[in-house]
């Protein structure tokens, strides 16, 4: 991430059923990224149970792959439980994967903001 903030970001949004609407998650994440001055945003919406095995979550896995290529400075999720309902271990693995690839993570519902250029984070590494 540059000193002026992220330049490329992704939004991961997950729905459990097809009768739900992903637009609220995406709209709020877009507004947040606009406030940060991010212009290049890619959306990764997915309809799959949060309890599903990650092997069956194609969009989630595509995002993990794209992060590995260094494509994004930041990934935003509207709610931390959109990552997984399988518990804190999988969420920890998700965050660790992003940090290993120099990508920050923000969850809007809990105010989680982890950025690789955060001095406090580097002190705890």
C-alpha positions as a Markdown table, in Angstrom:
| # | Residue | x | y | z |
|---|---|---|---|---|
| 1 | Unk | 0.0 | 0.0 | 0.0 |
| 2 | Unk | 1.4 | 3.4 | -0.9 |
| 3 | Unk | 1.8 | 6.2 | 1.7 |
| 4 | Unk | -1.2 | 7.9 | 0.3 |
| 5 | Unk | -3.4 | 4.9 | 0.8 |
| 6 | Unk | -4.5 | 1.9 | -1.2 |
| 7 | Unk | -4.7 | 2.2 | -5.0 |
| 8 | Unk | -6.3 | -1.1 | -5.9 |
| 9 | Unk | -8.9 | -2.8 | -3.7 |
| 10 | Unk | -11.2 | -5.8 | -3.8 |
| 11 | Unk | -14.6 | -6.2 | -2.1 |
| 12 | Unk | -15.6 | -9.7 | -1.0 |
| 13 | Unk | -19.3 | -10.1 | -0.5 |
| 14 | Unk | -21.0 | -13.4 | 0.4 |
| 15 | Unk | -24.7 | -14.3 | 0.5 |
| 16 | Unk | -26.0 | -17.6 | 1.9 |
| 17 | Unk | -29.0 | -17.9 | -0.4 |
| 18 | Unk | -29.9 | -16.6 | -3.8 |
| 19 | Unk | -33.0 | -14.8 | -2.5 |
| 20 | Unk | -30.8 | -12.3 | -0.6 |
| 21 | Unk | -29.4 | -9.1 | -2.2 |
| 22 | Unk | -25.7 | -8.4 | -2.2 |
| 23 | Unk | -26.1 | -4.7 | -3.2 |
| 24 | Unk | -26.1 | -3.4 | 0.4 |
| 25 | Unk | -22.7 | -5.1 | 1.2 |
| 26 | Unk | -21.2 | -3.8 | -2.0 |
| 27 | Unk | -22.6 | -0.3 | -1.8 |
| 28 | Unk | -21.4 | 0.3 | 1.8 |
| 29 | Unk | -17.9 | -1.1 | 0.9 |
| 30 | Unk | -17.7 | 1.1 | -2.2 |
| 31 | Unk | -18.6 | 4.2 | -0.2 |
| 32 | Unk | -15.9 | 3.3 | 2.3 |
| 33 | Unk | -13.3 | 2.9 | -0.4 |
| 34 | Unk | -14.4 | 6.2 | -2.0 |
| 35 | Unk | -13.7 | 7.9 | 1.3 |
| 36 | Unk | -10.2 | 6.4 | 1.2 |
| 37 | Unk | -9.7 | 7.7 | -2.4 |
| 38 | Unk | -9.6 | 4.3 | -4.0 |
| 39 | Unk | -10.5 | 4.4 | -7.7 |
| 40 | Unk | -9.8 | 0.8 | -8.8 |
| 41 | Unk | -12.1 | -1.6 | -7.1 |
| 42 | Unk | -13.0 | -5.2 | -8.1 |
| 43 | Unk | -16.0 | -7.0 | -6.7 |
| 44 | Unk | -16.0 | -10.6 | -5.7 |
| 45 | Unk | -19.7 | -11.5 | -4.9 |
| 46 | Unk | -20.6 | -15.1 | -4.0 |
| 47 | Unk | -23.7 | -17.1 | -3.1 |
| 48 | Unk | -22.6 | -20.0 | -0.9 |
| 49 | Unk | -23.2 | -21.0 | 2.7 |
| 50 | Unk | -20.6 | -19.6 | 5.1 |
| 51 | Unk | -20.3 | -23.1 | 6.5 |
| 52 | Unk | -19.3 | -24.5 | 3.1 |
| 53 | Unk | -15.9 | -26.0 | 2.8 |
| 54 | Unk | -13.5 | -23.5 | 1.2 |
| 55 | Unk | -12.8 | -25.9 | -1.6 |
| 56 | Unk | -16.4 | -25.3 | -2.9 |
| 57 | Unk | -16.1 | -21.5 | -2.7 |
| 58 | Unk | -14.9 | -20.6 | -6.2 |
| 59 | Unk | -15.1 | -16.8 | -5.9 |
| 60 | Unk | -13.4 | -16.8 | -2.4 |
| 61 | Unk | -10.6 | -19.0 | -3.8 |
| 62 | Unk | -10.2 | -16.7 | -6.9 |
| 63 | Unk | -9.8 | -13.8 | -4.6 |
| 64 | Unk | -7.1 | -15.7 | -2.6 |
| 65 | Unk | -5.3 | -16.4 | -5.9 |
| 66 | Unk | -5.5 | -12.8 | -7.1 |
| 67 | Unk | -4.1 | -11.6 | -3.8 |
| 68 | Unk | -1.1 | -14.0 | -4.2 |
| 69 | Unk | -0.3 | -12.2 | -7.5 |
| 70 | Unk | -0.1 | -8.9 | -5.7 |
| 71 | Unk | -3.1 | -7.5 | -7.5 |
| 72 | Unk | -4.6 | -5.6 | -4.5 |
| 73 | Unk | -3.4 | -3.4 | -1.7 |
| 74 | Unk | -6.6 | -3.9 | 0.3 |
| 75 | Unk | -9.5 | -6.3 | 0.6 |
| 76 | Unk | -12.8 | -5.1 | 2.3 |
| 77 | Unk | -15.6 | -7.2 | 3.6 |
| 78 | Unk | -18.8 | -5.7 | 4.9 |
| 79 | Unk | -19.1 | -8.2 | 7.8 |
| 80 | Unk | -16.4 | -10.4 | 9.2 |
| 81 | Unk | -18.7 | -13.4 | 9.2 |
| 82 | Unk | -19.0 | -13.1 | 5.4 |
| 83 | Unk | -15.5 | -14.7 | 5.3 |
| 84 | Unk | -16.6 | -17.8 | 7.2 |
| 85 | Unk | -19.0 | -19.2 | 9.7 |
| 86 | Unk | -16.5 | -22.0 | 10.5 |
| 87 | Unk | -14.9 | -20.0 | 13.3 |
| 88 | Unk | -11.9 | -17.9 | 14.1 |
| 89 | Unk | -9.3 | -20.3 | 12.7 |
| 90 | Unk | -10.4 | -19.8 | 9.1 |
| 91 | Unk | -10.7 | -16.1 | 9.5 |
| 92 | Unk | -7.2 | -16.0 | 11.0 |
| 93 | Unk | -5.9 | -18.0 | 8.1 |
| 94 | Unk | -7.6 | -15.6 | 5.7 |
| 95 | Unk | -6.0 | -12.5 | 7.3 |
| 96 | Unk | -2.6 | -14.2 | 7.6 |
| 97 | Unk | -2.7 | -15.1 | 3.8 |
| 98 | Unk | -3.4 | -11.5 | 2.9 |
| 99 | Unk | -0.6 | -10.1 | 5.2 |
| 100 | Unk | 1.9 | -12.5 | 3.7 |
| 101 | Unk | 1.1 | -11.0 | 0.3 |
| 102 | Unk | 1.3 | -7.4 | 1.4 |
| 103 | Unk | -2.5 | -6.9 | 1.3 |
| 104 | Unk | -4.5 | -5.1 | 4.0 |
| 105 | Unk | -7.8 | -6.3 | 5.3 |
| 106 | Unk | -10.8 | -4.3 | 6.6 |
| 107 | Unk | -14.1 | -5.5 | 8.0 |
| 108 | Unk | -16.6 | -2.7 | 8.2 |
| 109 | Unk | -19.0 | -4.2 | 10.8 |
| 110 | Unk | -16.3 | -4.5 | 13.5 |
| 111 | Unk | -14.0 | -1.7 | 12.5 |
| 112 | Unk | -11.2 | -4.1 | 11.8 |
| 113 | Unk | -8.4 | -2.5 | 9.9 |
| 114 | Unk | -5.1 | -4.4 | 9.4 |
| 115 | Unk | -2.6 | -2.8 | 7.0 |
| 116 | Unk | 0.8 | -4.1 | 6.2 |
| 117 | Unk | 2.4 | -0.7 | 6.6 |
| 118 | Unk | 1.0 | -0.3 | 10.1 |
| 119 | Unk | 3.9 | 0.3 | 12.5 |
| 120 | Unk | 2.1 | -1.3 | 15.4 |
| 121 | Unk | 1.5 | -4.5 | 13.4 |
| 122 | Unk | 5.1 | -4.6 | 12.3 |
| 123 | Unk | 6.2 | -4.4 | 16.0 |
| 124 | Unk | 4.1 | -7.4 | 16.9 |
| 125 | Unk | 5.3 | -9.6 | 13.9 |
